[in-house]
Amino acid sequence: MKVAAIVGARPQFVKAGPVSQAFAAAGHREILIHTGQHYDANMSQVFFSELGLPEPAVNLEVGSGPQGWQTGLMLMRLEEVFQAEQPDWVLVYGDTNSTLAGSLAACKLRLPLAHVEAGLRSFNRAMPEEHNRVLADHCADLLLCPTPTAVANLEHEGVVQGVHLVGDPMYDAVLQFAALARQRSTLAGELQLTSGGYAFATIHRPYNTDDPVQLQRLLKALSALDLPVVFPVHPRTRGALERWNVGTLERSNVRLLEPLGYLDTLALLQDAAILLTDSGGMQKEAFWLGVPCVTLRPETEWVETVAAGWNRLAWTDEAAILAAVRKPWPTEPPPQVFGQPGASTRIVKLMEEAAGGR
C-alpha cells in the first residue's frame, strides 16, 4: 500500500510520528509530503529529528502568506505530486491549510482520502480551521475520529459512511516520548524552574494575535499570575508583539523563549503547575499529563476536557482568566475519555482493509 501523507505544521508532525512508525512496521510505503507551511527550523526540522520521522520525500516550500494564496499554491503543487505518484491513499491530519489543500487535491483527482481527527467541531465559523476541518470531512472516504463526540458531530451532518472511532495518535506520541523528554531536556534546569512552580503559556491564533487590544488583555493576565510564566513565542505572535509595540511582557515573571522542539515542550508541560494556551493539541497533552489547562479561546473542539473539569475557557476578560487559574482543580486523575493507546495501529489497519490489501 502506498500512502501520500500530508504534513505542514507542528501538531501534524506530532500526530504523524507514531502513524509513520505503524506504516513502516506494516511494510507499507509512505510518501511524506511537507507543504512548508511551518518552515522555521524550530517549528519544523527539530520535530522530524526528535520524533524519528523520515525526511519528507517532497517539500513543497510554500511558506507563509495570505490564506487563499497559501492554500491555492499548495493545491497546485500537491496535484502534481499526486499525479506523479498515484498513491493508494492520501492521508491528512487535523485542520490546517495543508489539510484543506491535501483534501481538495485528492478529491479532485478521485484519490481515496483518509482524515485523522475527523469530526472535530468548535462551531465557530470565524476560525479558518473550522472551515478546513468541515471541508476535509466532507471530502474524506475514511473518517478517523478521536472521540465519540466527533462521531456524533459527523452523524449530525449526515456523514455516516466510512466513519470510525480510532482514538488519538497524539496520545500514542505522549506515551512514547514523555519519559524520554524528561531525560533529555535540560531547559528546566537552565531556566531554574522547579516542578509545579511555574505556568506554561502559548498564544498563536490569529484572533488572539492580530487584535492589539485582545493581545494586550492576554499578556496582562500572564503578567498578573503569581507564578513564573514560561512563554515560547510563535513567530506570528513575535511579529504581533513587535508590530503593536506591546511592552507588558517586560515584567520579570514572564520568560520569553524561542519556539521549542517537541521534547522540550513535553518536558516543561508535564512539570508545569498550569497551562494557558489557545492551542488545540496542547489542551489534550495537558489533559493526558494531568496538568490543569485554561484555554484562551471562546470555545474548544475538545469539549471532553472541559466536561472532565481539567480545562476551562477564559478569553477576553483578564479577571476571568485569573479566576479560572485560581479556582480549585480536580484532585483525581483525568478520566480516559480519548480511548486506549494504539490509535496509530488502528488507523493503518483500517486503511489496509479499505484498500483491499493493496
SEVEXDREN-456045 format. One record per residue (C-alpha): x, y, z; residue in three letters. Coordinates in steps of 0.05 Angstrom, whole numbers. Example, Ala and Ser with C-alpha at 12.3 -4.5 7.8 and 13.67 -1.06 7.14 Angstrom:
+--------+--------+--------+-----+
!     px !     py !     pz !   r !
+--------+--------+--------+-----+
!    246 !    -90 !    156 ! ALA !
!    273 !    -21 !    143 ! SER !
+--------+--------+--------+-----+
//
This chain:
+--------+--------+--------+-----+
!     px !     py !     pz !   r !
+--------+--------+--------+-----+
!      0 !      0 !      0 ! MET !
!     27 !     68 !    -20 ! LYS !
!      4 !    127 !     23 ! VAL !
!     16 !    201 !     10 ! ALA !
!     15 !    234 !     78 ! ALA !
!      9 !    310 !     82 ! ILE !
!     40 !    349 !    139 ! VAL !
!     56 !    423 !    145 ! GLY !
!     50 !    447 !    217 ! ALA !
!     76 !    427 !    286 ! ARG !
!     15 !    389 !    311 ! PRO !
!     14 !    348 !    247 ! GLN !
!     86 !    327 !    256 ! PHE !
!     70 !    301 !    326 ! VAL !
!      9 !    261 !    301 ! LYS !
!     48 !    235 !    241 ! ALA !
!    105 !    207 !    283 ! GLY !
!     70 !    145 !    311 ! PRO !
!     28 !    135 !    248 ! VAL !
!     92 !    134 !    205 ! SER !
!    121 !     82 !    252 ! GLN !
!     58 !     40 !    244 ! ALA !
!     62 !     44 !    168 ! PHE !
!    136 !     23 !    169 ! ALA !
!    121 !    -35 !    217 ! ALA !
!     66 !    -60 !    170 ! ALA !
!    112 !    -57 !    110 ! GLY !
!     76 !     -1 !     73 ! HIS !
!    107 !     54 !     32 ! ARG !
!     93 !    124 !     59 ! GLU !
!    108 !    185 !     17 ! ILE !
!    114 !    241 !     68 ! LEU !
!     98 !    308 !     36 ! ILE !
!    116 !    371 !     75 ! HIS !
!     78 !    432 !     49 ! THR !
!    126 !    480 !     82 ! GLY !
!     70 !    516 !    120 ! GLN !
!    116 !    516 !    181 ! HIS !
!    187 !    524 !    154 ! TYR !
!    228 !    554 !    211 ! ASP !
!    277 !    502 !    239 ! ALA !
!    247 !    508 !    309 ! ASN !
!    177 !    499 !    281 ! MET !
!    193 !    442 !    233 ! SER !
!    260 !    407 !    227 ! GLN !
!    270 !    395 !    301 ! VAL !
!    205 !    355 !    303 ! PHE !
!    228 !    308 !    248 ! PHE !
!    293 !    292 !    285 ! SER !
!    262 !    285 !    354 ! GLU !
!    202 !    243 !    332 ! LEU !
!    242 !    197 !    287 ! GLY !
!    202 !    218 !    226 ! LEU !
!    233 !    203 !    158 ! PRO !
!    256 !    262 !    119 ! GLU !
!    199 !    286 !     74 ! PRO !
!    201 !    255 !      5 ! ALA !
!    175 !    322 !    -21 ! VAL !
!    178 !    392 !      8 ! ASN !
!    131 !    440 !    -28 ! LEU !
!    166 !    500 !      5 ! GLU !
!    102 !    541 !      4 ! VAL !
!    118 !    583 !     65 ! GLY !
!     73 !    634 !     97 ! SER !
!     25 !    681 !     62 ! GLY !
!    -48 !    701 !     57 ! PRO !
!    -96 !    643 !     68 ! GLN !
!   -122 !    637 !     -3 ! GLY !
!    -54 !    645 !    -35 ! TRP !
!    -22 !    594 !     11 ! GLN !
!    -78 !    543 !      2 ! THR !
!    -80 !    552 !    -73 ! GLY !
!     -6 !    543 !    -82 ! LEU !
!     -7 !    480 !    -40 ! MET !
!    -65 !    454 !    -81 ! LEU !
!    -29 !    464 !   -147 ! MET !
!     36 !    432 !   -123 ! ARG !
!      1 !    373 !    -88 ! LEU !
!    -38 !    358 !   -151 ! GLU !
!     27 !    350 !   -189 ! GLU !
!     56 !    303 !   -137 ! VAL !
!     -7 !    260 !   -133 ! PHE !
!    -10 !    253 !   -209 ! GLN !
!     63 !    230 !   -210 ! ALA !
!     57 !    182 !   -151 ! GLU !
!    -14 !    155 !   -158 ! GLN !
!    -19 !    135 !    -84 ! PRO !
!    -70 !     84 !    -59 ! ASP !
!    -88 !    134 !     -3 ! TRP !
!    -79 !    207 !     13 ! VAL !
!    -75 !    218 !     88 ! LEU !
!    -87 !    287 !    120 ! VAL !
!    -84 !    308 !    193 ! TYR !
!   -122 !    360 !    232 ! GLY !
!   -148 !    426 !    207 ! ASP !
!    -94 !    469 !    175 ! THR !
!    -89 !    498 !    106 ! ASN !
!    -46 !    438 !     89 ! SER !
!   -104 !    393 !    109 ! THR !
!   -152 !    431 !     64 ! LEU !
!   -105 !    432 !      5 ! ALA !
!    -90 !    358 !     10 ! GLY !
!   -164 !    341 !     16 ! SER !
!   -184 !    383 !    -44 ! LEU !
!   -127 !    356 !    -87 ! ALA !
!   -145 !    284 !    -71 ! ALA !
!   -219 !    296 !    -82 ! CYS !
!   -210 !    328 !   -150 ! LYS !
!   -164 !    272 !   -173 ! LEU !
!   -211 !    219 !   -144 ! ARG !
!   -158 !    190 !    -99 ! LEU !
!   -182 !    157 !    -34 ! PRO !
!   -175 !    205 !     24 ! LEU !
!   -167 !    190 !     99 ! ALA !
!   -174 !    245 !    151 ! HIS !
!   -143 !    237 !    220 ! VAL !
!   -181 !    278 !    273 ! GLU !
!   -245 !    276 !    233 ! ALA !
!   -309 !    302 !    265 ! GLY !
!   -280 !    357 !    309 ! LEU !
!   -322 !    420 !    313 ! ARG !
!   -313 !    485 !    350 ! SER !
!   -377 !    513 !    319 ! PHE !
!   -340 !    579 !    310 ! ASN !
!   -341 !    595 !    235 ! ARG !
!   -296 !    655 !    248 ! ALA !
!   -239 !    605 !    255 ! MET !
!   -206 !    586 !    188 ! PRO !
!   -191 !    518 !    220 ! GLU !
!   -266 !    504 !    228 ! GLU !
!   -277 !    512 !    153 ! HIS !
!   -216 !    469 !    138 ! ASN !
!   -239 !    411 !    182 ! ARG !
!   -311 !    412 !    157 ! VAL !
!   -290 !    412 !     84 ! LEU !
!   -238 !    358 !     95 ! ALA !
!   -290 !    313 !    128 ! ASP !
!   -339 !    322 !     71 ! HIS !
!   -285 !    303 !     21 ! CYS !
!   -259 !    243 !     60 ! ALA !
!   -273 !    169 !     46 ! ASP !
!   -245 !    146 !    113 ! LEU !
!   -261 !    190 !    174 ! LEU !
!   -216 !    172 !    232 ! LEU !
!   -248 !    202 !    295 ! CYS !
!   -213 !    212 !    362 ! PRO !
!   -275 !    214 !    406 ! THR !
!   -348 !    193 !    408 ! PRO !
!   -366 !    267 !    405 ! THR !
!   -331 !    272 !    338 ! ALA !
!   -371 !    213 !    311 ! VAL !
!   -436 !    245 !    335 ! ALA !
!   -417 !    311 !    301 ! ASN !
!   -409 !    276 !    235 ! LEU !
!   -475 !    238 !    243 ! GLU !
!   -510 !    305 !    256 ! HIS !
!   -483 !    329 !    189 ! GLU !
!   -507 !    266 !    154 ! GLY !
!   -437 !    235 !    148 ! VAL !
!   -441 !    162 !    169 ! VAL !
!   -404 !    122 !    116 ! GLN !
!   -331 !    108 !    129 ! GLY !
!   -333 !    136 !    200 ! VAL !
!   -291 !    100 !    252 ! HIS !
!   -274 !    115 !    325 ! LEU !
!   -199 !    102 !    330 ! VAL !
!   -173 !    146 !    387 ! GLY !
!   -117 !    197 !    381 ! ASP !
!    -47 !    184 !    353 ! PRO !
!    -22 !    245 !    392 ! MET !
!    -37 !    203 !    455 ! TYR !
!     10 !    150 !    427 ! ASP !
!     64 !    203 !    419 ! ALA !
!     56 !    229 !    490 ! VAL !
!     60 !    158 !    519 ! LEU !
!    122 !    144 !    477 ! GLN !
!    160 !    208 !    490 ! PHE !
!    140 !    235 !    559 ! ALA !
!    194 !    198 !    598 ! ALA !
!    246 !    210 !    544 ! LEU !
!    231 !    284 !    544 ! ALA !
!    246 !    288 !    619 ! ARG !
!    312 !    251 !    609 ! GLN !
!    337 !    292 !    550 ! ARG !
!    311 !    362 !    563 ! SER !
!    356 !    408 !    604 ! THR !
!    314 !    470 !    595 ! LEU !
!    280 !    470 !    663 ! ALA !
!    348 !    469 !    697 ! GLY !
!    375 !    524 !    652 ! GLU !
!    314 !    567 !    669 ! LEU !
!    319 !    549 !    743 ! GLN !
!    248 !    523 !    745 ! LEU !
!    221 !    477 !    798 ! THR !
!    169 !    423 !    784 ! SER !
!     99 !    450 !    796 ! GLY !
!    127 !    520 !    807 ! GLY !
!    112 !    554 !    741 ! TYR !
!     60 !    565 !    688 ! ALA !
!     68 !    548 !    614 ! PHE !
!     36 !    593 !    561 ! ALA !
!     28 !    592 !    486 ! THR !
!    -11 !    641 !    442 ! ILE !
!    -13 !    637 !    366 ! HIS !
!    -84 !    640 !    337 ! ARG !
!    -99 !    699 !    292 ! PRO !
!   -158 !    724 !    334 ! TYR !
!   -111 !    730 !    393 ! ASN !
!    -50 !    758 !    357 ! THR !
!    -80 !    803 !    303 ! ASP !
!   -121 !    846 !    351 ! ASP !
!    -75 !    890 !    394 ! PRO !
!   -129 !    901 !    447 ! VAL !
!   -141 !    826 !    455 ! GLN !
!    -67 !    810 !    455 ! LEU !
!    -55 !    863 !    509 ! GLN !
!   -110 !    832 !    552 ! ARG !
!    -78 !    764 !    548 ! LEU !
!     -9 !    790 !    564 ! LEU !
!    -34 !    829 !    623 ! LYS !
!    -66 !    766 !    650 ! ALA !
!      0 !    728 !    643 ! LEU !
!     37 !    784 !    678 ! SER !
!    -13 !    783 !    736 ! ALA !
!     -2 !    710 !    752 ! LEU !
!     32 !    693 !    818 ! ASP !
!     78 !    644 !    784 ! LEU !
!    136 !    650 !    735 ! PRO !
!    108 !    642 !    665 ! VAL !
!    148 !    605 !    611 ! VAL !
!    124 !    632 !    544 ! PHE !
!    153 !    603 !    479 ! PRO !
!    134 !    655 !    427 ! VAL !
!    106 !    632 !    360 ! HIS !
!    133 !    672 !    300 ! PRO !
!     64 !    701 !    287 ! ARG !
!     60 !    724 !    359 ! THR !
!    131 !    752 !    358 ! ARG !
!    113 !    793 !    297 ! GLY !
!     50 !    819 !    332 ! ALA !
!     89 !    839 !    394 ! LEU !
!    136 !    879 !    351 ! GLU !
!     81 !    908 !    307 ! ARG !
!     39 !    931 !    365 ! TRP !
!     99 !    951 !    408 ! ASN !
!     70 !    913 !    467 ! VAL !
!    112 !    922 !    529 ! GLY !
!     71 !    884 !    582 ! THR !
!    117 !    824 !    579 ! LEU !
!    176 !    862 !    606 ! GLU !
!    154 !    841 !    676 ! ARG !
!    203 !    792 !    705 ! SER !
!    154 !    736 !    718 ! ASN !
!    144 !    723 !    643 ! VAL !
!    202 !    689 !    607 ! ARG !
!    200 !    697 !    531 ! LEU !
!    231 !    639 !    494 ! LEU !
!    242 !    620 !    422 ! GLU !
!    195 !    565 !    396 ! PRO !
!    212 !    498 !    428 ! LEU !
!    221 !    428 !    400 ! GLY !
!    174 !    372 !    419 ! TYR !
!    217 !    342 !    475 ! LEU !
!    230 !    409 !    509 ! ASP !
!    156 !    426 !    504 ! THR !
!    134 !    359 !    532 ! LEU !
!    185 !    363 !    589 ! ALA !
!    164 !    433 !    610 ! LEU !
!     90 !    418 !    603 ! LEU !
!     88 !    356 !    647 ! GLN !
!    122 !    393 !    704 ! ASP !
!     81 !    457 !    698 ! ALA !
!     31 !    478 !    751 ! ALA !
!    -17 !    501 !    696 ! ILE !
!    -21 !    512 !    621 ! LEU !
!    -51 !    574 !    588 ! LEU !
!    -59 !    564 !    514 ! THR !
!   -100 !    574 !    451 ! ASP !
!    -71 !    510 !    420 ! SER !
!   -117 !    451 !    408 ! GLY !
!    -63 !    399 !    413 ! GLY !
!    -34 !    425 !    478 ! MET !
!   -102 !    422 !    512 ! GLN !
!   -101 !    347 !    501 ! LYS !
!    -29 !    338 !    521 ! GLU !
!    -41 !    375 !    586 ! ALA !
!   -102 !    331 !    599 ! PHE !
!    -64 !    266 !    588 ! TRP !
!     -8 !    291 !    633 ! LEU !
!    -55 !    313 !    688 ! GLY !
!    -38 !    387 !    681 ! VAL !
!    -95 !    438 !    690 ! PRO !
!   -108 !    480 !    628 ! CYS !
!   -140 !    548 !    617 ! VAL !
!   -158 !    555 !    543 ! THR !
!   -151 !    626 !    518 ! LEU !
!   -208 !    619 !    468 ! ARG !
!   -283 !    627 !    469 ! PRO !
!   -293 !    553 !    451 ! GLU !
!   -256 !    487 !    444 ! THR !
!   -265 !    427 !    399 ! GLU !
!   -240 !    384 !    457 ! TRP !
!   -303 !    390 !    498 ! VAL !
!   -287 !    326 !    536 ! GLU !
!   -230 !    361 !    573 ! THR !
!   -277 !    416 !    596 ! VAL !
!   -331 !    366 !    618 ! ALA !
!   -279 !    329 !    659 ! ALA !
!   -261 !    393 !    696 ! GLY !
!   -189 !    396 !    673 ! TRP !
!   -198 !    451 !    622 ! ASN !
!   -232 !    519 !    629 ! ARG !
!   -249 !    570 !    576 ! LEU !
!   -229 !    642 !    591 ! ALA !
!   -217 !    691 !    535 ! TRP !
!   -225 !    766 !    533 ! THR !
!   -230 !    784 !    606 ! ASP !
!   -167 !    788 !    648 ! GLU !
!   -205 !    777 !    713 ! ALA !
!   -239 !    715 !    684 ! ALA !
!   -172 !    686 !    663 ! ILE !
!   -143 !    697 !    732 ! LEU !
!   -205 !    668 !    766 ! ALA !
!   -201 !    606 !    721 ! ALA !
!   -129 !    596 !    741 ! VAL !
!   -141 !    604 !    816 ! ARG !
!   -205 !    564 !    824 ! LYS !
!   -191 !    495 !    854 ! PRO !
!   -176 !    440 !    804 ! TRP !
!   -194 !    366 !    806 ! PRO !
!   -153 !    322 !    852 ! THR !
!   -169 !    256 !    817 ! GLU !
!   -131 !    236 !    753 ! PRO !
!   -165 !    255 !    687 ! PRO !
!   -213 !    203 !    661 ! PRO !
!   -194 !    163 !    599 ! GLN !
!   -242 !    197 !    550 ! VAL !
!   -197 !    191 !    489 ! PHE !
!   -196 !    116 !    485 ! GLY !
!   -139 !     67 !    491 ! GLN !
!    -69 !     74 !    464 ! PRO !
!    -56 !     45 !    395 ! GLY !
!    -95 !     94 !    351 ! ALA !
!    -37 !     94 !    301 ! SER !
!    -41 !     19 !    290 ! THR !
!   -117 !     21 !    284 ! ARG !
!   -112 !     76 !    231 ! ILE !
!    -64 !     34 !    189 ! VAL !
!   -107 !    -28 !    195 ! LYS !
!   -170 !      9 !    173 ! LEU !
!   -134 !     37 !    113 ! MET !
!   -109 !    -33 !     95 ! GLU !
!   -179 !    -61 !     99 ! GLU !
!   -209 !     -5 !     58 ! ALA !
!   -155 !    -11 !      6 ! ALA !
!   -166 !    -86 !     -1 ! GLY !
!    -95 !   -103 !     19 ! GLY !
!    -62 !    -60 !    -35 ! ARG !
+--------+--------+--------+-----+
//
